[in-house]
Amino acid sequence: MSTDEFHEKITELDKVEGAIKVCINSLYSEDTPKEGVAYILEMTNSKISTVKADFDKITTLN
């Protein structure tokens, strides 16, 4: 994985972290549709799994 690809994966993780923070903050509001929060959390979990798999490939190569 090149440095640019590595940086891109870190950027993806930063975006996921931001989405999770928004979800957590949204859960404190009674007006927030919980189904929407659950969907976003499922999508971020999927993204984390993908990025983790990419990082696991790096660690097995070294």
C-alpha positions as CSV (number, residue, x, y, z in Angstrom):
1,M,0.0,0.0,0.0
2,S,1.4,3.4,-1.0
3,T,1.7,6.4,1.3
4,D,-1.3,8.0,-0.5
5,E,-3.5,4.9,0.0
6,F,-2.5,4.7,3.6
7,H,-3.4,8.4,4.1
8,E,-6.7,7.8,2.3
9,K,-7.6,5.0,4.7
10,I,-6.7,7.2,7.7
11,T,-9.0,9.9,6.2
12,E,-11.8,7.3,5.9
13,L,-11.4,6.4,9.6
14,D,-11.6,10.1,10.5
15,K,-14.8,10.4,8.6
16,V,-16.2,7.2,10.3
17,E,-15.2,8.7,13.7
18,G,-17.1,11.9,12.9
19,A,-20.2,9.9,11.9
20,I,-20.1,7.9,15.1
21,K,-19.8,11.1,17.2
22,V,-22.8,12.6,15.4
23,C,-24.8,9.4,16.0
24,I,-23.9,9.3,19.7
25,N,-24.9,13.0,20.1
26,S,-28.1,12.4,18.1
27,L,-29.2,9.6,20.5
28,Y,-29.6,12.2,23.3
29,S,-32.3,14.0,21.3
30,E,-35.8,12.6,21.5
31,D,-36.5,14.0,18.0
32,T,-33.9,11.8,16.3
33,P,-35.2,8.8,14.3
34,K,-33.4,5.9,15.9
35,E,-33.7,3.8,12.7
36,G,-31.6,6.4,10.9
37,V,-29.0,6.3,13.6
38,A,-28.9,2.5,13.5
39,Y,-28.5,2.6,9.7
40,I,-25.6,5.0,9.9
41,L,-23.9,2.9,12.6
42,E,-24.3,-0.2,10.4
43,M,-22.7,1.6,7.5
44,T,-19.8,2.9,9.6
45,N,-19.3,-0.6,11.0
46,S,-19.0,-1.9,7.4
47,K,-16.5,0.8,6.6
48,I,-14.4,0.1,9.7
49,S,-14.4,-3.6,8.7
50,T,-13.2,-2.8,5.2
51,V,-10.4,-0.5,6.5
52,K,-9.4,-3.0,9.1
53,A,-9.0,-5.7,6.5
54,D,-6.8,-3.4,4.5
55,F,-4.6,-2.6,7.5
56,D,-4.5,-6.3,8.3
57,K,-3.0,-7.0,4.8
58,I,-0.3,-4.5,5.6
59,T,0.7,-6.1,8.9
60,T,0.8,-9.5,7.4
61,L,3.1,-8.3,4.6
62,N,5.7,-6.9,7.0
